[in-house]
């Protein structure tokens, strides 16, 4: 239970977490070391949010003492920051406390001085482990920067005007933390962010990548990214997006290129991640879905990323080449011919710069390259088995991702002007493509009808690329249910070779 209405704030610590904290306290105090519980655990306990890590500050060298603490907790010791003497203990037994790791920092002077170097006032709070009990009240909390008042008022405020200089990643973290807690960033802190956006480029690419992925993991990421750009941070991190701001599109698009891209993030979340789409509450009912697809998009790709999160990143970047490819045709209509192909290598370059893994880059790059292809297939009337087979063959590991991306792209193009009949036709086409692909995949999974050796023997051909092309032609015809056995395959190839 947490009381926030009165001046006095109280919260409870559950038994498993209290037992863990008591063990930490006993271990440290046996060695005569003073220790404090700091930051996020206290904040999230007050807010009744889920907790999976603990931060403690100790009046000793954390690197010297943490191995002993890790042993007592049956955990794994990792030296995180040798210069600032910060360690991490990975816990193996998560069943009861649900705490995944403990970060141990070193108090240089005293706890007040330690808290003065924290990022935000709501994190610059501490409790001496001497006072740990099932119920904690504000009188037990060290709070030199009025963080409890800011928690009560739901305000995110920096501890000092030097906070962002000390660690510029806090520029991004401020937005994420405000979103996760439902707090508002106070005007003074907003002003500091806008003045100091350039500092973000002094942060390592790996840390920026990690923070971007955390932002993308939030629901309503699109509106959040509009705010991030209002603060100037997206332009600072990905300047390639700047030319798309305010760039006009054809009349079927409701928003300019940049706003459309950001809205596509929310549309992806709506279609795949159970997010909200304020412009149509009924659109989701037409989207084909299954538990199998849910598992597919929740697949972990790398540290911090899933297929869903990467599809949201693709949403932000997919039209990045539109400014470069824009032209006006003879009828005065705005066109962006070739922008997917032109944009794919730009996307790859951005992601390489931000130290994404090769697989993450490949997924977002290929979705960007092919994001118009499903629409082009369906615009020509009934989608043929031949077109479906070639689509999955050519687009490969992101074929399903791209199908659902094109639905999000559709929603974010039309916005509040969505034509429901046109939308239902689009979703029906996607459903049909998925069903036909499943049928084709089942047929291809059957024993192959013919081998390369059979082809060389029957037609007197030499080994080489041509044999592979003929085998692929047989697989394609088999997927389209045109061939049933080896004789059918040989007859089919005979016709091909005599044409």
C-alpha positions, 0 to 999 in steps of 0.5 A: 500500500502507498499513501500519496495524498498526504504530506507523509508518504508511506509504502510497504516492501513485500516479504521476498524483497525485504528478505533480500534487502535484510541479507544485503544489510547483514552482510555489509554491516558484519563488515562495518560498512554503512549502506543505503538503498537508493533511487528507483526501488524507492520511487517505484515502490511508492508508485506501485510499479514493478521492480526488477533491480536494486541500487545500493550505495555503500561507504566502501569500494564497491569493487572490493566488497561486491564479490563477497556480497555476490557469494552470499547472495549466490549471484554473479559479480560483474565490475561495471565501472572501474573508474567510478567503482560501480559493480553489478550482481546478477541474481540467479534465484528470481522466483521469490523477489523477482529482482534480476540484479543489484547495482552497487556504487561507492559513496565518495564523501557522504550520502547527500553528496552522492545523491547530488550527482544523481539524475532526477530528484525522484531518484535522488532519494535514499534509505539507510538499510539500518531502517529497512522494514516492511513499512517505510515512511517519508521520515525514513527517507533521505531526501535533500532535493525534495524528490518526494514532493516531485513524486507526489506532484508527478514532476520530473526535474533534474537535480541540478543544471549540470545533470545533463553535462554529467551524463548526456544520455539523461537527455533521452532518459528524461523523456522515457522516465516521464513516459513510463511514470506518467510524470511531466517534465518541468519547464526548467528541465525542458529548457535545459534539454533544448539548450543541450541537445548537442551533448547527446552526440558525445554519448557512445552509440551503444548507449544511445541504441539501448535507450532508443530501444527502451523508448520504442518499447513503450506504447504510444511511441509515436506521440512520444517521438513527436515530443522527443523531436520537439525537444530537438533530440531526434534531429540530433541523433538521426539528422537524416530525418530533418529534411522530411519535417514538413515535407508535403505528400500527395493528397491521399496522405494526411500528414507530412513525411516526418509526422507520417513516419512517427504516426506509423510507429503508433499504427504498428503498435496498434496492429501488432502490440495492442496499442491505441489508434485514436483515428479509428477504433474499428480498424483492428477488427479486420486485421488477421491475427493469431497466437502464432503471429503474436509469438512471431513478433515477440521473438527476441532478435538481440539485446533489447529488441524484438521483431515488433520493436524493430518494426517500429524503428522501421516505421520511423525510418522507412521514408527517409529517402523521400526528400531526395526522391521527390519530384512533381509529375506532368500532372502536378502530382508529388511523387517519390518513385524509388524511395524504398530502394534508395532508403534501404542503404541509408537506414543500414548506415544509420543503424551501423552508426548506432551499433545495431547488430547485423541481424537487426540492421538486415531486418529494418533495411529489408522492410524499408526496401520492400515496404511498398511491394505488398501494396503493389501486389494487391493493386493489380486485382486478385493476387496470383499464387505466382506473385505470392510465391515470389514475394516470400522468396524475394523478401525472405525473413521479413516477408511477414513483417513487411505485410503487417508493416504495409497495413500500419503504413496504410493507417498512418497515410490516411489518418482520420480520413481512412476509408473503411471499405478500402482498408477491409480490402487491404486486410483481406488481401493480407489474410489471403496472402498469409493463407496461400503462403501457408499452403505453398510452404506445406507443399514445398516441405514435401519431398522434392520432386527432382534433383539437379542430377536428374536434370543434368542426366535428362537434358544433358546439361552441365553443372552450373547456375542454370541447374539451380534456376531450373530447380527453383522453377520446379519448386515454384510450380510445385508451390502453385500446385502445378506439379505432383510427381517427377514425371510432371516436373520433367515435362514442365522443364522440357516445355521451359527449355524448348520455349 
